[in-house]
Amino acid sequence: MERFDDAHDRRQAIIDRMLVEALHPASNDRSPSHDGLPEDMRRVVDVLLAKAEAQRQRRLTYEDLEEALPPRDVSAEDLEAIFWILSEHGIAIEDGDPAGD
């Protein structure tokens, strides 16, 4: 279980950094492409987009993200790309229940 906790902590640190950067963007970098992601990361994006569409939600939870991620360690770049691509579709990942939408 320690390995899961370590991976979760690393992901949370990445998410926290990305939230800070979103509030204070350093540059106007070009957003990543869905096609440029590794195959398993494209599946993650597809699963999350399908879930948001099926639930008619614009917000998903961190739990939704965790369930969609593969069992391997996910790089900061892959996680950042997932957030960018979802945001381009108007979908946010947030704490809590997405039903408040």
Secondary structure, 3 states (H helix, E strand, C coil): CHHHHHHHHHHHHHHHHHHHHHHCCCCCCCCCCHHHCCHHHHHHHHHHHHHHHHHCCCEEEHHHHHHHCCCCCCCHHHHHHHHHHHHHCCCEEECCCHHHC
